[in-house]
Amino acid sequence: MLSQQTIAVIKSTVPVLQSHGKAITTRFYERMFANHPELLHIFNHANQKQGRQQTALANAVYAAAAHIDNLEAILPAVKLIGHKHRSLGIKPEHYPIVGQNLLAAIKDVLGEAATDDIINAWAEAYQVIADVFISVEEQMYRDAEELPGGWRDFRNFVVVQKVKESDVITSFYLKPQDGQALSPFQPGQYISVKLQIPGETYTHIRQYSLSDSPGKDYYRISVKREDARDNKPAGVVSHYLHDHVNEGDVLPVSAPAGDFVLDMTKETPVVLLSGGVGLTPMISMLNAMVEKQPGRPVTFIHAALNSKTHAMKEHVKSLAATYDQVKSYVLYSEPTDEDKANRQYDKEGYIDLTWLQSVADKQADFYFCGPVPFMKSVHRALKEWGVPQERIHYEFFGPLASLEE
């Protein structure tokens, strides 16, 4: 237990963390990777370069400091991060390394303001916070391992089929190399894929949503080729998967993880909203409802640039034509001339509240995923509509961000 004095010191640093949090975490990653380059085998280098990981860590540190006297309040956030850590293979021995470099980064950024009392309090508090993470993650490792067909770390899978879904998205069907049973998962969950890419110094690990329903003898991921744009470099991993990974190749994969999942204990209507490759967990949810909840109404809304980038459109169109429970709507922000001639979409432009109100049931559970601007727009519309927070569910691809304006 932390003393009241330690708690008071930690809470007194909250305003400082708010103003210097990103600088501290940026310095933290610089120090940690300089001292322990082996950890670059685990962390997503692209998120580091874009600053997303630093922001996510700063927010997590701030939340821990603000709730240091009641860590149960941040347990949902701990579990969310814990899913990602378990999927990446984070272990207890990594936490002392993080703590040592975080404390050093605080001293580097705050200078003389980081008194011995502050550093000692943070060292004590960090150990308590780390123990919470370690305990939660160990339970997650055990849970993953104890499921039928489950496993603890990474397991080799064979690419049994590779299917081009659109100009930018390709699906990979994966089966266990050992031929043994396949762990179940919940619609909306993801797996991590570990790659040794020729010419790259470090291993790359990426997390991809499972894009088909549970209960099959394979896992499917659907990967968008991330091309260079807006000063953002091309995706090393997505390009390698698209260009060099073929049927018969073997990929190490972690067990399914994540708590952005369809609640299949309910029968309430569901609205699934996706932008771009954000449709992957939504397809899993849609397929699961059609197969397991045939009476549950589902509205599937997908936004894409145009038909060239729109993956799985024929599949969704077929489900909507076959099952009365399914309604489907398509929005294109940049429709091609052919799209316009054939009217292959329901709305040109973006999702807005007025249009959403015309096609969706306000009493539904809303699930959405896509680029951050898309998610902010949907979240803003739902809040303006008065949809309660407990019926709003979303997933970020990558480190946590905020949808608040």
C-alpha positions, 0 to 999 in steps of 0.5 A: 500500500502507498503511504498518504504522503506518496499519494499526495506527492504523485497527485501534486505532479498531475498538472506537470504531467498534463503539460509535459507528459508528451515530452517525458514519454518521448524522452522515455522511448529515446532512452529505453531504445538506446539502452535496450534496443532489443525492445525494438523487436516488440514495439511498432516503429511506425507509431513511434515515428508518428508520435502516437505511442508517446501520446498514448503512454502520456495519457496512461501515465496521467490517468494512473497519477490522477487515480493513484489512490483508487487504481480500480478506476483505471482497471478498464484502461489497464485491461485494454492495454493488457490485451495489446501487451499480451498480444505483443508478448510483453513480459514481467521482466520488461516492466523494471526496464520501463520503470527505470527509463521512465524515472530517468526521463522525468528527471531529464525533462523536469530537471531540478523540479524533479526532486528526490521526493518526487522521484522516490514517490514515483518509483514507489507508485510505478511498482504498484502500477506495474504490479497491477499490469503484470497481474492482469496480463498474466491472467490474460496469458493463462486465459488464452492458453487454457481455451480449447486450442489456445496457446500462450505466446506465438504459434506458427500458422500457414497461409492457406489462401490469399485473396485480393479484396480491393485495390488496397485490401488483401485477405490472408486465410491462416491455419495452424501449422501443427494441424491442432485445434484452433482457439475460439474468439469473439467477433471484433477481436484481433491477432498479432502477426510477427514478421522477419522482413529481409533487410530489416534489423528488427522484428515487426509485429502488427495487430490485425482484426479477424475479419470472419466469424468465429467457428471456422477452421481458419483465421482470416485477416484483411490487410490494407496496403499502406502507401506513402502519403502526407509525409507518412512513409509507406507501411513496411509490414503491409507492403511485405504482406501484400508483395511477398507473403504467399500461400504456403508461407508460415507466419507466427501468430498470437492468440486472439485478443481485445475487448472491442467485441460484439455482445451476443448475449443481447438481441437489441438492434445493432448498427455497424459503421466502418471507414476504409479497412475499419470494416474488418472487425465489422464483417466478423460481427456481421457474419456472426450475427447472420450465422448465430442470431438470425432474428437480430436486426443489423444495419451495416454502414460502410464509408470508402473512397470509391468502389476500387478501394471498397473491400467485400462489397459483394459479400455484404450486398449478398447478405443484405439480399438474402437475410431480412435482418440485414440492411446495408448502406454505402458512402463514397467520398470520391466516387469514380465516374463508373460509380456515379453512372451505376449508382453503386453507393447510397450517399456521396460524401461523409456520414452526418447526423441527419443522414444517420438518423434517416437509416439507423435505429437510435435504440441500437447498439452502435459499433464503429471503427476506421480512421481517427477523423471518421471515428471522431465524426461518428462519435460526435454525431452519436453524442449529439443524437443523444445515444447513451455512452453504454451503447457506443462501442469503438476500436482504434487501430493502433495506440489509444487516442481520444475522440473528444473534440 
